[in-house]
Structures are given as structure tokens and as C-alpha cells.
Amino acid sequence: MISTDGIIGSIVRLREIKDPEEQAKAVAREFESLFINELLKEMDKTLSEGFFGRSFSGSVYQSLFEMNISRTIAERGTGLSEMLEKAFNNKRFY
């Protein structure tokens, strides 16, 4: 059984979507989440100790925290996924 968590689960779920418009929406939302995750990682680098410290376990917790908070922010929306979805549906990539 393939895990439905994390990036692998996201790819599996995206492949199951057959409607092109729904697929564009899901891809845009997933991209927004990944983009926000990268922003959070870069912001964390500016903190000397991070939220959970710099140990191995602290890094694991920090990664899980960033992943979950980025998904929550993306679900609420920043406008990025809507712009991407519109571009995907209009087949304009610039």
C-alpha cells in the first residue's frame, strides 16, 4: 500500500484526478504549498536556533512543522494557486 502522506501521496492523488480543470487546481495548490514550504525553510535559516533547536530531532520536528503549516497556509490561499490555475487552464505559461 502506498502512503498517502507527504509528496509521494500527493503525486498519487494528483494522478487519480481525471478532469483537467480539477487537475490544474490540485497541481496549483500543491505547488503553492511547496513554494510556501521553501519560503519557511529559508526564513528558518535566519534564526540562530530555530523553533526546535538544531539537533537531528529538532530538524525533524522543524521539517514536519514547516510542511504542515505550509499546507494550512496554502489551503487558506495566498492567491498564487488561483493565478497558476488560471494560467494552466488558459495554457499560458509565462
C-alpha angles and dihedrals in degrees: 000000000000116000115247092206127095128000096325091054090048092054091048091051092047091053091053092060111095102177108089094215093050089046091052090050093050094046091049092050092048091049090050090052093049092047092051089047090056091049090052092049091053092047090051090057089065091062115085096217103013121221095291103026129256099277121114093260091045090053091051092050091045091052093049091046093051092047093052096042091049091052090049092050091047092050090054089046137232096203094256095101091050091053091048093046091052091049092048093050092046090043090232113141113180 
